[in-house]
Amino acid sequence: VQLQACGGGLVQAGGSLRLSCTASGRTFSNYVMAWFRQAPGKERECVAVISASGSSTFYADSKKGRFTISRDNAKNTVYLQMNSLKPEDTAVYYCASQLLWKRLSSTTAYEYWGQGTLVTVSS
């Protein structure tokens, strides 16, 4: 699976962004999709995960209520809607995929990764 993330940019605190990740190469609807992020000097962390059908989602605790993951299997695309952004949300955001609904927060569980898109939130 090749993953291409886009939608990052510079936004003021309190603003919103929607990231997109488009997949190609394999059957997108078979894959669990996730968004991770990595801030400078920090480890990559899980943001949100969505099941292959889209019926189940998982969010890291600090992102609940502000971030929404969704997918459109007809478009081979997963989205991350980010609202009420804070400067601490500044990071490179990556999409990733795996076939199983397990170890959702672990980077090692994911087989394929996109190249990342930079989100910068100014105060």
Backbone torsions as a table, in degrees:
resi	resn	phi	psi	omega
1	VAL	NA	129.0	172.6
2	GLN	-101.5	131.9	-176.9
3	LEU	-118.6	133.9	-179.5
4	GLN	-127.2	111.6	-179.7
5	ALA	-96.9	146.7	176.8
6	CYS	-155.3	172.3	175.9
7	GLY	109.5	-6.1	178.4
8	GLY	-70.0	171.1	179.0
9	GLY	166.1	-167.7	-179.9
10	LEU	-100.8	128.6	-179.5
11	VAL	-140.8	149.5	177.2
12	GLN	-78.5	154.1	176.6
13	ALA	-55.3	137.8	-176.6
14	GLY	92.2	-11.7	-178.9
15	GLY	-83.8	-174.9	-176.3
16	SER	-132.1	153.7	172.4
17	LEU	-144.7	151.4	171.8
18	ARG	-122.5	120.0	176.1
19	LEU	-92.0	148.6	176.1
20	SER	-127.9	149.0	175.4
21	CYS	-138.8	117.8	-178.1
22	THR	-106.2	135.3	-176.6
23	ALA	-109.7	151.6	174.6
24	SER	-148.3	158.4	172.5
25	GLY	105.6	-30.8	179.2
26	ARG	-138.2	177.6	179.8
27	THR	-75.4	103.6	-174.7
28	PHE	-56.5	-39.5	-174.2
29	SER	-70.0	-4.8	175.2
30	ASN	-87.5	-12.4	-167.9
31	TYR	-106.0	137.4	164.8
32	VAL	-71.9	134.1	-177.7
33	MET	-118.2	145.0	-177.3
34	ALA	-140.3	156.9	169.1
35	TRP	-116.0	131.1	172.5
36	PHE	-119.9	166.6	173.8
37	ARG	-144.6	155.5	179.1
38	GLN	-139.9	115.5	176.6
39	ALA	-87.6	157.8	180.0
40	PRO	-55.3	128.5	177.6
41	GLY	76.9	5.5	-178.7
42	LYS	-119.9	164.0	177.1
43	GLU	-76.3	156.1	176.0
44	ARG	-69.6	133.6	-177.2
45	GLU	-128.1	151.0	179.6
46	CYS	-74.5	138.0	176.1
47	VAL	-105.5	-54.3	-176.4
48	ALA	-161.1	153.3	-178.7
49	VAL	-137.3	145.5	177.6
50	ILE	-132.8	141.3	-179.0
51	SER	-70.3	169.2	-176.2
52	ALA	-60.2	-38.1	-180.0
53	SER	-84.1	-18.3	-176.0
54	GLY	91.8	1.2	-174.6
55	SER	-81.3	-18.7	-179.2
56	SER	-126.7	143.2	177.1
57	THR	-134.8	157.3	177.0
58	PHE	-138.0	137.0	178.4
59	TYR	-128.3	140.3	168.9
60	ALA	-64.3	144.5	-169.4
61	ASP	-51.9	-43.6	-173.4
62	SER	-73.1	-9.1	-176.9
63	LYS	-103.2	-10.2	-178.7
64	LYS	-60.6	134.4	177.0
65	GLY	92.1	-25.5	179.7
66	ARG	-106.0	-30.8	-176.8
67	PHE	-112.2	143.6	177.0
68	THR	-133.3	124.0	176.0
69	ILE	-98.7	141.4	177.6
70	SER	-150.6	169.5	179.5
71	ARG	-148.5	154.2	174.8
72	ASP	-126.9	100.5	-175.6
73	ASN	-68.3	-24.1	177.1
74	ALA	-69.5	-25.8	-179.9
75	LYS	-105.2	2.7	-179.2
76	ASN	54.9	41.0	-173.0
77	THR	-134.3	139.6	172.2
78	VAL	-116.8	145.1	-175.8
79	TYR	-121.8	155.6	169.8
80	LEU	-133.9	108.2	175.3
81	GLN	-88.8	124.1	-177.1
82	MET	-119.8	120.0	-179.6
83	ASN	-117.5	163.6	178.6
84	SER	48.2	49.9	-175.4
85	LEU	-66.2	146.7	-178.6
86	LYS	-120.8	156.2	177.1
87	PRO	-54.6	-32.4	179.6
88	GLU	-72.1	-6.1	173.4
89	ASP	-83.1	-5.6	178.5
90	THR	-61.1	124.4	-176.3
91	ALA	-177.5	169.4	165.9
92	VAL	-88.2	127.6	-178.4
93	TYR	-103.3	131.2	-177.9
94	TYR	-119.5	142.1	167.7
95	CYS	-99.7	152.3	-176.9
96	ALA	-149.2	160.3	-178.0
97	SER	-140.5	150.7	172.5
98	GLN	-150.0	164.1	-177.3
99	LEU	-87.8	-18.8	-173.4
100	LEU	-111.9	153.7	174.9
101	TRP	-95.6	74.2	-179.4
102	LYS	-153.5	156.1	178.4
103	ARG	46.5	50.5	-167.8
104	LEU	-62.3	-30.4	-176.6
105	SER	-90.6	-2.4	-174.5
106	SER	-93.5	126.2	179.1
107	THR	-62.8	-29.9	-176.6
108	THR	-73.9	-12.5	178.6
109	ALA	-77.2	-17.1	-171.6
110	TYR	-98.0	134.0	-173.3
111	GLU	-88.4	-37.3	-174.6
112	TYR	-123.6	144.9	-177.8
113	TRP	-133.5	143.4	170.2
114	GLY	-83.1	178.8	-173.1
115	GLN	-84.8	-12.2	179.0
116	GLY	94.6	148.4	176.2
117	THR	-136.7	134.0	-172.0
118	LEU	-85.6	128.4	173.2
119	VAL	-114.2	124.7	178.2
120	THR	-122.1	123.0	-179.7
121	VAL	-111.5	118.5	-178.9
122	SER	-93.3	148.8	-178.1
123	SER	-90.1	NA	NA
